[in-house]
């Protein structure tokens, strides 16, 4: 929950206040300071990182939503090791902007000094397409190729990826081939071979199916092994998956696969956690850590219309994710394009400047009862300054204006300019 600690409280009862959070100060995430109408800054604002959250960050392009997500990533990275060793962070980077977190934020060094902070980089695990991997390595980043086991996609996911209905002849042929290979660790070439040997499909259908899987093979993404989920979710580390070179439909399928596997693993791990507690072994390191997943351009994965990724993220992560210890950070410039259930499940909303009435109306439809004024009126107080945001917190049932702290690591999401700054 957002928590304000005044200077007086810091001097007199810091231990007591942090004890209320349940885990001590190693679990609090410093996201900025309260912001007054005159532009002055108040006490620090924290999020309780010891509990699962669904955090929605929204705002117009260029006003700080991706930047704010980066700040929360940094705070998770800066957690004390005893806590961080049981936490893994996965970043779905749709625009390819978070690789810069590997470098210090030298361009805002003076701003950081005014906040009493110093530039520092994050050690991230960077996964990307084969082409981008080579580009990253040329500039000194330890990037690895991101790949998925072909056998991890269901017939439904393959059909969705190719834009084919499962009841169509093409969809039936794809489903028949995938079902025939079920239980095997197969390659795309083996799928093509199954399609060729299908005696129930016409030559036209078989040719179209073969073309689809040849196309998928050209992406250099699906193979017999793939990156194991344990290598994506690493305890104590942040993994950035650069999906900027993938199509939108491919991004949705990949997120649905990973989100589903993480959910399954955490459900199993949660049962083992309870067993350890019962047997007095609560302090042991988890086999599979708690997970925070950060998703930029969230409207792509959680739209109002039907989506393969929305099914997993809402039905599993949002509705059931608290118990197995799953958290989501979602950033979007179009809250009006999100499924309304996303906003109703968000226990913290951080909203930068918004001027679209459609987006303001969408937030207003889920306005909590403790919020005395309309969302549009509250957002007027945010003004036009970048980095200022309205924060709506369901846990403490409070609404405040904050100024997000400057990034410690380099932010790669600024808009391109013709002239150097």
C-alpha positions, 0 to 999 in steps of 0.5 A: 500500500502507498505509505507516507513517512514524515520526517518526524515519524522517521525520527520517532517511530520508523521501526514501529511504522515499518513493523506494521507493514509486517516484513520490515523496511526491506519490502517497501518500494519508494516511488516518489513524494507527495506533490502539493498544488504549489509544486512543493514536495512532501513526504516520501511515498512507498508501496508495500512490496511484501504483498501481491498487487495489481498496479495500473499505470496510465497516462498520455504518451510522454508523461511518464507511465513507462518511466514509472514502471521502470521506477518500480522495477528499480525498487524491486531490484533494490530490495534487500537480498533476504527478500529478493532471493524469493522474488523474480521479476519478468518484464514484457517489453513491447517497445524495446526500451528497457535494455537501457536499464543496464546503464546508469542514468547519467543524463539526470545526475543533477536531478538525482542529486536534488533527490538525494539519489545517485545513478546506478544500473540494474543487472538484467537478464535480457532475452530477445529475438536472434536479430536483436540479440546480435545487436545488443551483444555488439554494444556490450549487453549480455543478451540471449536468444528468446525461444519457446518449445514448439510443443508448448503451444496448443492447437488453439494457440497455433490456430490463433497465431495463424488467424485460423478458426478451429472449425475451418478445414485449415484449423481442423488439419492443424489440430489433427497434426498437433494432437497426433504429436501430443506428448512429444517434444516435436519440431516444426518440421515434424508438424509439417510431416504430419500435415503431409501425411494427413489422409483426411485433408485436401491438397490445398488445405495441406499446402496452406498448413505447411506454408503457415508452419514454414512461416513460423519456422522462419521466425527462428523462435520455436524449437524443440527445447526453448528457454525453460521457465526457470531461466525466465523467472530467476530468483533475485533477478529481473528478466527483460523480454524484448518483444519489439520485433514480434507481431502483436498476435505473436506477443499475445500468444507468447505472453499467454504461454508464459503467464500460464506456466508461471501460474501453474508453477506458483500454485504448486509452489504455494502448496509446498510453502504451506507444507514447509510452514506446517513443518517449521521450515518457513525460512527455506528458499523457494524452488520457484519464486514469487513473481512480479510481471510488468507489461508495457502497452497493456491494452494489447494483451487485455483489450475489451474484445476477446483475447488469448492473453486476456483469458490467462491474465484475468482469469488466473493472475487477477482473479486467483493470483493473490494466493499463489503470490503473483503481481502485475504492473500494467502500463497503458496510454489507453485505459479506455481500451482495457477490459473494465475488469482490469481496472476493477482488479487494480488495487493501485492506480497511478494515473499521469496526465490524461485528456481523452474523455473516453479514457477518463470515463473508463476510469470514472466507471470504476471510481471507488466509493471513497473517492469524493470527486469525479476522476476528471476533476481529480486529474485536473490537479495533476496538471501538465508536468511530466512525472506528476500523477494521481494515485488511487490506493484501494488498500488505504482507501486514499487518493493523492497527487505524487511526483514520481522519483527520478530513475536511477538507471537509464530510461530508453523510452523518451520520445525521439527529438531532431535536436540533441538535449 
